[in-house]
């Protein structure tokens, strides 16, 4: 569902217009899902060509995974701070993703456990 802006390959070769690079700043699960549902067949359980994926990074794949797992009734958590890598070669910096996750699934507390099914 995510075309990685650095590891996915050349944008043009994959049919992803360069102006979509701004999607890397989308961050929130509802907005990412909105982008995906607008492109091609709206089903989320299918292989998507890069041109129909949202441009993002591992953070975005994690946010989507957590939102989908929670929608299925699973307790899905990550630590609230992860590291962001500067695409221009600068130093890594901590990024607080707790706001993005709380908007994706209000009422969930963030913790260190990875994935645990409720029930």
N, C-alpha and C positions, 0 to 999 in steps of 0.2 A: 504494500500500500504506500510505501515511502520510496521515493527516488532520492538516494543519498547525494547531497549536493557536492560532495568531494569524492566519494568512492564509487558512485554510480556510473561514471564514465562521462564522456563528452555530451553536453546537453543536446547539441544539434544532431549528433549521430543517433541519439535516442529519441528524437522527435519532441524534445522538451524545449519550448521557446526560452531564450535567455531572459526575457522579461519576467518569467516565473520564478527567478532566483529569489525574489522578495518573499516567496512563500516560506522561506526558511524562518521567518519571524512570526509565523502563524501561531505556534505554541499550544493552543488550547484544543482539547479533544473535539468539542462540538464544531469548531471552525475547520479542523482537519477532516472530520467526517463529512462536513458540508462540501468541501472541495472534492472529496472522493465520490460523493453521490451525484455530483454534477457532471462527472466525466465518464462517458460510456455507460455500459450496463451498471445500474446502481448496486448490484449485489456485492457484498463485501467478501464473499467466500469463493472468489474466482481469481485466477492469475490475471494480473493487469500488466499491459505493456508500460514501459516507463512514461510514455506520454500521458497516461491516465492516472498516474500516481501523484501524490502530493510531494513537492520538493521539501526535503527536510534532512534530518540526521537521526542518530540513535535515540536522542531525547524524544523525538516525535514518535518513533516506533514504540518507545516505552510508554509514552502517554496514551497512545491508541490501545496498546495491549492492556494496560491497566484499566482503561475505561471499558473495554470489551469484557475483560474478566469480571469486573465488578458488575456489569450489566447481567452477567450470568450467575451472580450470587456468590462469587469468590472474593475472599479478602485478598487483595493484591496491593502490595506496598513496596516502596523503595525508600532509601534514605532521602531526606529532603534536600540534600545538597549533592550535586554531581559536578564533574569537571567539564568545562567547555574548552575546546581546542580552537585557538585563533587560526582561521583559514589563511591568514597572511604570515604565519610563522611566528607570531608573537607568543608571549607566555600563556599558559593555560590559566583559567580563572574559575573560581567556584560560581555556580549558578543555582539559585534557589528555585526549584521546580514545584514547591509545595502549593503555590498559588494556582499554577496550571492544573495540578492534580485535584485540588479542592474544588475548582470550578468544574472539572470533568465529572467529579463524583462527590457532591456536597455531603458532608457528614462523616466522611471517612477520615480516620486519623492516620498520619504517616508514621511508619516505623521501619525497623530494620529487617523484618521478616520478608521473604520474597513473595511466596504465594501459598495461601492456605485456604482450602475449601471450607466454607461455613457448613457445618452440619453434621 
